[in-house]
Amino acid sequence: MPDDIVRIAGLAPAGAAEPSQADAALALRERAATALERALGFVADYGDALALLRAHVVLEAAAPEEAIRQLAERQRADGSFEPLPFVFSGAAAAELRRACLDARLLGTLDALAVLADLRGLTSDTAEAAVGHVARAQRQDGSWGRSDPLASEPMPDEDRIFATGMLAGYALRTPFVRPEVVDWAGRFLAAQWSPERVEGGRPAWIAAFAHFFANGGAPDLADEALQWCGRELERGFRSQRFEALETLRVLSYCDAHALPGAKFDVLELLERLLAEQAGDGGFAALDPGGPPGRVAPSIDALMAIRSLCQAL
């Protein structure tokens, strides 16, 4: 087993824990190390060079600067990107299709998501990307189809996920203009209600949590995050949300928990490891087949690393 994986899984002694707790934690760390190695193999088999490099960065076997440099090579002069493979999948990808983002805006969202995972949101690449995002914002503060010749108007709810994600990533940079955030906040505040997340689409929880947890609409954020946290935990407890889905929302918030929710690190890791398929990948039921499972497998690598660090 590679030394990087051993180190990330924390297979060194667990410190001052009681012997039984230490034994249980060590056994879980060993399972996590094996899961990391198998997931890396899956990404190597079905991902592209950038996906594999991202996986190596997660495992601290490559420098994030190299991945950011390679990503920057794909950036256009206006700050945008063409769509990147292996970033959003499953329900998130379906929400983005509903929003009908044009190709360059969709690609820029992909790039910001990758930069966030690489801790690269303070880079020149992120600055140019956020500039493109700002120029593409609709008059109502959202992002989505703006074709005046479209046969039917787009429902506002179809733009919730794209708007929450784009505004949330922009907020995580030092480059976004205040008015861009304010306009996005007005749109999302108008769409917000407890009913939106209570038994609603998991992607809506992700979008609202991403925006509010990163500083958007502070007058509403505390209440909204309480609801998002409660519904995220309820979905996890009822197994309506998979562990990986739950952990991805927490990663958008750069946290291990949300207000109103209680998650146990051991329980999250146990559930996540149980979701790994026999081929080493995650999201075994994704209709996109193995290529469609690369993105969730990279997400799982990140989540396992984060949980092991929190043990």
C-alpha positions in Angstrom: 0.0 0.0 0.0 1.5 3.4 -1.0 2.9 5.5 1.8 0.7 8.5 1.0 -2.5 6.4 1.5 -1.1 4.9 4.7 -0.4 8.4 6.0 -3.8 9.8 5.0 -5.7 6.9 6.5 -3.8 7.6 9.8 -2.5 4.1 10.4 -0.2 5.4 13.1 -1.3 4.7 16.7 -4.5 6.6 17.6 -3.1 8.3 20.7 -4.9 8.4 24.1 -8.1 6.7 23.2 -9.4 3.8 25.2 -8.0 0.4 23.9 -11.4 -0.7 22.5 -11.9 2.6 20.8 -8.4 2.6 19.5 -8.8 -0.9 18.1 -12.1 0.0 16.4 -10.6 3.2 15.0 -7.5 1.3 13.7 -9.7 -1.3 12.0 -11.7 1.5 10.3 -8.5 3.3 9.2 -7.3 0.1 7.7 -10.5 -0.3 5.7 -10.3 3.3 4.7 -6.8 2.8 3.4 -7.9 -0.1 1.3 -10.9 1.8 0.0 -8.6 4.7 -1.0 -6.3 2.4 -2.9 -9.2 0.7 -4.7 -10.9 4.0 -5.6 -7.7 5.4 -7.0 -7.4 2.3 -9.2 -11.0 3.0 -10.5 -10.2 6.6 -11.4 -7.0 5.4 -13.1 -9.0 2.9 -15.2 -11.9 5.2 -16.2 -10.8 8.9 -15.8 -8.7 11.1 -17.9 -5.2 12.5 -17.0 -6.6 15.5 -15.1 -9.0 13.4 -13.1 -6.2 11.1 -12.1 -4.0 14.1 -11.2 -6.8 15.4 -9.1 -7.0 12.1 -7.3 -3.3 12.1 -6.7 -3.6 15.6 -5.2 -6.3 14.4 -2.9 -3.9 11.6 -1.7 -1.1 14.1 -1.4 0.9 12.3 -4.0 1.0 15.3 -6.3 1.1 19.0 -5.9 -2.1 21.0 -6.3 -0.2 23.6 -8.2 0.4 21.2 -11.1 -3.3 20.4 -11.4 -4.2 24.1 -11.3 -1.6 24.8 -14.0 -3.1 22.1 -16.2 -6.5 23.4 -15.6 -5.4 27.0 -16.5 -4.2 25.7 -19.8 -7.8 25.0 -20.8 -9.1 28.5 -19.8 -10.3 30.8 -22.6 -9.3 34.5 -22.9 -12.6 35.6 -21.4 -12.1 33.5 -18.3 -14.5 30.7 -19.3 -13.9 27.0 -19.9 -15.5 24.4 -22.1 -17.3 21.7 -20.0 -14.9 19.4 -18.1 -15.6 15.7 -17.7 -15.7 13.9 -14.3 -16.9 16.9 -12.2 -20.7 16.8 -11.6 -22.7 13.6 -12.0 -26.0 12.1 -10.9 -28.6 14.5 -9.4 -26.3 17.4 -9.6 -25.8 17.0 -13.4 -29.5 16.6 -13.8 -30.1 19.9 -12.0 -27.6 21.6 -14.3 -29.3 20.3 -17.4 -32.6 21.8 -16.1 -30.8 25.2 -15.8 -29.7 25.0 -19.4 -26.4 26.8 -18.8 -24.6 27.6 -22.0 -21.5 25.4 -22.5 -18.9 28.0 -21.4 -20.8 28.9 -18.2 -21.2 25.2 -17.4 -17.5 24.6 -18.0 -16.6 27.5 -15.8 -18.7 26.0 -13.0 -16.9 22.7 -13.5 -13.6 24.6 -13.3 -14.5 26.4 -10.1 -15.6 23.1 -8.5 -12.2 21.6 -9.4 -10.4 24.7 -8.1 -12.3 24.5 -4.8 -11.2 20.8 -4.4 -7.6 21.9 -5.1 -7.8 24.8 -2.7 -7.1 27.0 -5.8 -9.9 29.6 -5.4 -7.4 32.4 -4.8 -5.5 31.7 -8.0 -5.4 33.9 -11.1 -7.4 31.2 -12.9 -10.2 31.6 -10.3 -10.2 35.4 -10.7 -10.7 35.2 -14.4 -13.4 32.5 -14.0 -15.3 34.6 -11.5 -15.2 37.5 -13.9 -16.9 35.4 -16.6 -19.5 34.2 -14.1 -20.3 37.8 -13.2 -20.8 38.8 -16.8 -23.2 35.9 -17.4 -25.5 36.7 -14.5 -29.1 37.3 -15.4 -31.0 40.5 -14.5 -32.8 38.7 -11.7 -29.5 37.6 -10.1 -29.7 34.0 -11.2 -27.8 31.9 -13.8 -29.5 29.8 -16.4 -31.0 30.0 -19.8 -31.6 33.6 -20.9 -32.7 33.0 -24.5 -35.6 35.5 -25.2 -36.7 33.3 -28.2 -37.3 30.2 -26.0 -40.8 28.8 -26.4 -41.5 28.7 -22.7 -40.1 30.7 -19.8 -37.8 28.7 -17.5 -39.3 28.0 -14.0 -37.3 29.8 -11.3 -36.8 26.6 -9.4 -34.8 25.2 -12.3 -32.2 27.8 -11.6 -31.8 27.2 -7.9 -29.0 24.7 -8.0 -26.9 26.4 -10.7 -27.3 29.8 -8.9 -26.4 28.5 -5.5 -23.4 26.7 -6.8 -22.0 29.5 -8.9 -22.6 32.1 -6.2 -21.3 29.8 -3.5 -18.0 29.2 -5.3 -17.7 32.9 -6.2 -18.1 33.8 -2.5 -15.3 31.4 -1.6 -12.9 33.6 -3.7 -11.6 37.0 -2.9 -12.6 38.3 -6.3 -16.4 38.5 -6.5 -18.0 41.9 -6.6 -20.5 42.6 -3.8 -23.3 43.4 -6.2 -23.0 40.0 -7.8 -23.5 38.3 -4.4 -26.4 40.7 -3.5 -28.3 40.0 -6.7 -27.8 36.2 -6.3 -28.9 36.5 -2.7 -32.1 38.3 -3.7 -33.0 35.5 -6.2 -32.2 32.7 -3.7 -34.0 34.4 -0.8 -37.1 34.7 -3.0 -36.8 30.9 -3.8 -36.1 29.9 -0.2 -38.7 28.3 2.0 -38.4 25.4 4.5 -40.7 23.4 2.1 -38.0 23.7 -0.6 -35.6 21.5 1.5 -38.1 19.6 3.6 -38.4 16.4 1.6 -37.3 18.2 -1.5 -34.4 17.6 -3.9 -31.0 16.9 -2.2 -29.5 19.3 -4.8 -31.6 22.2 -3.4 -30.1 21.5 0.1 -26.7 21.6 -1.5 -27.3 24.8 -3.3 -28.8 26.8 -0.4 -26.2 25.4 2.1 -23.4 26.3 -0.3 -24.5 29.9 -0.7 -25.6 30.6 2.9 -22.7 28.8 4.6 -20.2 30.8 2.6 -21.5 34.2 3.6 -24.5 34.8 1.3 -27.6 36.7 2.5 -26.5 36.9 6.2 -29.9 38.0 7.4 -31.4 34.7 6.2 -28.4 32.4 6.6 -28.8 31.3 10.2 -32.4 30.2 9.8 -31.8 28.6 6.3 -28.8 26.7 7.5 -30.7 25.3 10.5 -33.3 23.9 8.1 -30.7 22.6 5.6 -28.8 20.9 8.5 -31.9 19.2 9.9 -33.1 18.0 6.5 -29.6 16.8 5.5 -29.4 14.7 8.7 -33.0 13.5 8.3 -32.2 12.3 4.8 -29.0 10.6 6.0 -30.7 8.9 8.9 -33.6 7.6 6.8 -31.1 6.5 4.1 -32.9 8.7 1.6 -29.5 10.4 1.1 -26.4 8.3 0.7 -23.4 9.0 2.8 -21.4 10.3 -0.2 -24.3 12.7 -1.1 -24.4 13.9 2.5 -20.6 14.4 2.6 -20.5 16.3 -0.6 -23.0 18.9 0.8 -20.7 19.3 3.9 -17.7 19.7 1.6 -19.5 22.6 -0.2 -19.8 24.2 3.3 -16.1 23.3 4.1 -17.4 21.8 7.3 -18.0 18.4 9.0 -21.4 19.6 10.3 -24.2 22.2 9.8 -26.3 24.0 12.3 -29.2 21.8 13.3 -27.5 18.6 12.4 -25.4 16.1 14.3 -23.1 13.7 12.4 -20.7 11.2 13.9 -17.5 10.9 12.0 -17.2 7.1 12.6 -20.8 6.6 11.4 -20.3 8.7 8.3 -17.1 6.8 7.4 -18.7 3.4 8.0 -21.6 4.2 5.8 -19.4 5.7 3.1 -17.1 2.7 3.0 -20.1 0.4 2.7 -21.1 2.3 -0.5 -18.0 1.4 -2.4 -18.7 -1.1 -5.2 -16.8 -4.2 -6.0 -14.8 -2.5 -8.7 -13.5 0.2 -6.3 -15.7 2.9 -7.6 -18.7 4.7 -6.0 -22.2 5.5 -7.2 -22.7 2.0 -8.7 -26.2 2.8 -10.0 -25.2 5.8 -12.0 -26.7 5.4 -15.5 -23.6 6.9 -17.0 -21.7 3.6 -16.3 -18.1 3.7 -15.2 -17.2 7.1 -16.7 -20.2 8.6 -14.9 -18.9 7.2 -11.7 -15.4 8.8 -11.8 -16.7 12.1 -10.3 -18.3 10.5 -7.3 -15.3 8.3 -6.8 -13.1 11.4 -6.6 -15.6 12.9 -4.2 -15.3 9.8 -2.1 -11.6 10.0 -2.0 -11.9 13.5 -0.7 -14.5 12.5 1.9 -12.5 9.5 3.2 -9.4 11.7 3.5 -11.4 14.4 5.4 -13.1 11.9 7.7 -9.8 10.1 8.5 -8.2 13.4 9.4 -11.2 14.1 11.8 -11.0 10.7 13.5 
